[in-house]
Amino acid sequence: ERSLRNPCYCEENVWRLAYRKVHEQDINNHHNDGNNNNNNNEEYHVVFISNEEKCCPMFQQLAAENEAKPCFWDYHVILICTMNNNKEGKMMPTVVLDMDSRAPFPCLLQDYLLSSFRKLEFIEEEYRHIYAPKFRVIKARDY
């Protein structure tokens, strides 16, 4: 899936990935007559990341020449997957699918957030709130 990435087209990349994931679920549900399986427990959401300045610093991005420095996106789009529960009924961790990241694919949500949105220490404290990311989450089926 990651090999289908088109650089700098995160929105289109996520649309294609979400489309495949959602329709794969529909096909599996049709063939399994709605019986419960692992794909039925997966919920996908598209996440838009930006801020009012349309200048959102993100680390671990492939677009950054130096992986120790942030990439500044006007906006970025990722896909997240949450498993409602596994066979034992335990809640599974949420993972991020970001084709533009150096992070693992998929990556645990908490690891992704820590590695992508490190403290904005390189920005003067009085301006950090301006560049902090904001997230808009929508169901992948609605995307």
Secondary structure by P-SEA (a helix, b strand, c coil): ccccccccaaaaaaaaaaaaaaaaaaaaaaaacccccccccbbbbbbbbbccccbbbbccccccccccbbbbbcbbbbbbbbcccccccbbbbbbbbcccccccccccaaaaaaaacccccccccccccccbbbbbbbbcccc
